[in-house]
Amino acid sequence: MRAITIAEPGGPDVLSWSEVPDPQPGPGEVVVDVRATAVNRADLLQRQGHYPPPPGAPAYPGLECSGVVSATGPDVAGVRVGDQVCALLAGGGYAERVAVPAGQLLPVPAGVDLVDSAGLPEVACTVWSNVVQVARLTAGETLLVHGGGSGIGTFAIQLGAALGATVVATARAAKHERLRELGADLLVDYREQDFVEEVRQATDGRGADVVLDIMGASYLGRNVAALAADGRLVVIGMQGGRKGELDLGALLAKRGTVAATALRSRPLEQKAAIVRGVREQVWPLVEAGRVRPVIDRRLPIIDAAQAHRLVESNEHVGKVLLTVG
Ligand SMILES: NC(=O)c1ccc[n+]([C@@H]2O[C@H](COP(=O)([O-])OP(=O)(O)OC[C@H]3O[C@@H](n4cnc5c(N)ncnc54)[C@H](OP(=O)(O)O)[C@@H]3O)[C@@H](O)[C@H]2O)c1
């Protein structure tokens, strides 16, 4: 089969559509004939040599896909050849075929196109596991989402709104109108405005109960300052650096919590549990039209380099999909 391989660490032009060995399904795995995959920020880091795939994952990128099951390995129950699925992957989605643990498969939600469903698993699992499982967001609370226009952000805004939270999001001004349509109650242009001040004003001085952060070090102090009493900060990205200074006095005065998680390196059982939770709690919201895939555009997979340039420019809103076949 063919896949997008990384000839050597570097810019988008190191990506090439090449012949690679076909995947074989191991015990508990199925093979999916890929119809589409999606570009995630992590793929750019992997291409640059900063984010190697975990042991056992294919060497080429792709953290999610949609497609049709074409083979099943031993010890797989409840999945049949011909099923249309989308899947959370440890890697290897930029390909014609990929082997996936059956626990990481999700049905294509009713009302969502097979291609568009490729943009759901990574954001749904990341956002739900952090905002609901880790940070326990509840109705009536305030959720601050950084990078509201990202794949993660567009999903977090919708999920937060569907769960009954007030949603504040940071994004460049050009994206505000689109993010308001998705359910953000307040948009902060982080280039011009101080998000701590904006969150305080919007909450009568209380602050945000939950912060979903993708910036890391550069926002750490201000995120703690933006937290309400008993607030929960969950860091899932380090776009602003990995080493910051944490004022424990400020945190303990608020009885605050700082957590950080990565989905890709979680053990298989944890991923399967998250996928089950997403299927039970998030898929009904998707099928009811309250949370939708936000697709910036679809490009053929041979244009993966162009897709990476687009995501690197941050001009997209939501997900950039790569279609196969
Ligand atoms: N830990 C995990 O398990 C996990 C899983 C998935 C993703 N992630 C992380 O989540 C983040 C989003 O991923 P993605 O693939 O959805 O990203 P993406 O679509 O590539 O978007 C990146 C976003 O960063 C925003 N941004 C840049 N500088 C900013 C700043 N100073 N303040 C606020 N926003 C800023 C950009 O928005 P503007 O155009 O508005 O600047 C852009 O929307 C990445 O950091 C990724 O590594 C983590």
The ligand as an SDF file (V2000), in Angstrom:
LIG
                    3D

 48 52  0  0  0  0  0  0  0  0999 V2000
   -2.3250   16.3200   25.1070 N   0  0  0  0  0  0  0  0  0  0  0  0
   -3.0760   15.7300   24.1750 C   0  0  0  0  0  0  0  0  0  0  0  0
   -3.5070   14.5990   24.3170 O   0  0  0  0  0  0  0  0  0  0  0  0
   -3.4060   16.4990   22.9250 C   0  0  0  0  0  0  0  0  0  0  0  0
   -4.2140   15.9210   21.9370 C   0  0  0  0  0  0  0  0  0  0  0  0
   -4.5350   16.6910   20.7980 C   0  0  0  0  0  0  0  0  0  0  0  0
   -4.0420   17.9850   20.6850 C   0  0  0  0  0  0  0  0  0  0  0  0
   -3.2340   18.4830   21.6620 N   0  0  0  0  0  0  0  0  0  0  0  0
   -2.6840   19.8580   21.5800 C   0  0  0  0  0  0  0  0  0  0  0  0
   -3.7680   20.7430   21.4620 O   0  0  0  0  0  0  0  0  0  0  0  0
   -3.3620   21.8660   20.6890 C   0  0  0  0  0  0  0  0  0  0  0  0
   -4.3480   22.0640   19.5630 C   0  0  0  0  0  0  0  0  0  0  0  0
   -4.2100   20.9970   18.6310 O   0  0  0  0  0  0  0  0  0  0  0  0
   -4.8780   21.0910   17.1900 P   0  0  0  0  0  0  0  0  0  0  0  0
   -4.3410   19.9920   16.3710 O   0  0  0  0  0  0  0  0  0  0  0  0
   -6.3280   21.2490   17.3640 O   0  0  0  0  0  0  0  0  0  0  0  0
   -4.2160   22.4930   16.7580 O   0  0  0  0  0  0  0  0  0  0  0  0
   -4.3760   23.4370   15.5040 P   0  0  0  0  0  0  0  0  0  0  0  0
   -5.6730   23.1880   14.8110 O   0  0  0  0  0  0  0  0  0  0  0  0
   -3.1210   23.3480   14.7350 O   0  0  0  0  0  0  0  0  0  0  0  0
   -4.4610   24.8890   16.1570 O   0  0  0  0  0  0  0  0  0  0  0  0
   -3.4400   25.5330   16.8640 C   0  0  0  0  0  0  0  0  0  0  0  0
   -4.0580   26.8190   17.4310 C   0  0  0  0  0  0  0  0  0  0  0  0
   -3.1730   27.5050   18.2940 O   0  0  0  0  0  0  0  0  0  0  0  0
   -3.7120   28.8180   18.3720 C   0  0  0  0  0  0  0  0  0  0  0  0
   -2.7800   29.7330   19.0340 N   0  0  0  0  0  0  0  0  0  0  0  0
   -1.5120   30.0500   18.6570 C   0  0  0  0  0  0  0  0  0  0  0  0
   -0.9940   30.9270   19.5530 N   0  0  0  0  0  0  0  0  0  0  0  0
   -1.9480   31.1610   20.4830 C   0  0  0  0  0  0  0  0  0  0  0  0
   -1.9880   31.9590   21.6590 C   0  0  0  0  0  0  0  0  0  0  0  0
   -0.9310   32.6900   22.0660 N   0  0  0  0  0  0  0  0  0  0  0  0
   -3.1190   31.9770   22.4030 N   0  0  0  0  0  0  0  0  0  0  0  0
   -4.1840   31.2350   22.0370 C   0  0  0  0  0  0  0  0  0  0  0  0
   -4.1970   30.4410   20.9290 N   0  0  0  0  0  0  0  0  0  0  0  0
   -3.0880   30.4120   20.1670 C   0  0  0  0  0  0  0  0  0  0  0  0
   -4.0050   29.1700   16.9320 C   0  0  0  0  0  0  0  0  0  0  0  0
   -5.0560   30.0930   16.9060 O   0  0  0  0  0  0  0  0  0  0  0  0
   -4.9910   31.6190   16.3260 P   0  0  0  0  0  0  0  0  0  0  0  0
   -5.0630   31.5420   14.8410 O   0  0  0  0  0  0  0  0  0  0  0  0
   -6.1950   32.2070   16.9400 O   0  0  0  0  0  0  0  0  0  0  0  0
   -3.6800   32.1610   16.7880 O   0  0  0  0  0  0  0  0  0  0  0  0
   -4.4970   27.8060   16.3710 C   0  0  0  0  0  0  0  0  0  0  0  0
   -5.8990   27.7840   16.3080 O   0  0  0  0  0  0  0  0  0  0  0  0
   -1.9340   21.6050   20.2210 C   0  0  0  0  0  0  0  0  0  0  0  0
   -1.0540   22.2610   21.0910 O   0  0  0  0  0  0  0  0  0  0  0  0
   -1.8110   20.1000   20.3580 C   0  0  0  0  0  0  0  0  0  0  0  0
   -0.4990   19.6750   20.5410 O   0  0  0  0  0  0  0  0  0  0  0  0
   -2.9210   17.7650   22.7640 C   0  0  0  0  0  0  0  0  0  0  0  0
  1  2  1  0
  2  3  2  0
  2  4  1  0
  4  5  1  0
  4 48  2  0
  5  6  2  0
  6  7  1  0
  7  8  2  0
  8  9  1  0
  8 48  1  0
  9 10  1  0
  9 46  1  0
 10 11  1  0
 11 12  1  0
 11 44  1  0
 12 13  1  0
 13 14  1  0
 14 15  2  0
 14 16  1  0
 14 17  1  0
 17 18  1  0
 18 19  2  0
 18 20  1  0
 18 21  1  0
 21 22  1  0
 22 23  1  0
 23 24  1  0
 23 42  1  0
 24 25  1  0
 25 26  1  0
 25 36  1  0
 26 27  1  0
 26 35  1  0
 27 28  2  0
 28 29  1  0
 29 30  1  0
 29 35  2  0
 30 31  1  0
 30 32  2  0
 32 33  1  0
 33 34  2  0
 34 35  1  0
 36 37  1  0
 36 42  1  0
 37 38  1  0
 38 39  2  0
 38 40  1  0
 38 41  1  0
 42 43  1  0
 44 45  1  0
 44 46  1  0
 46 47  1  0
M  CHG  2   8   1  16  -1
M  END
$$$$
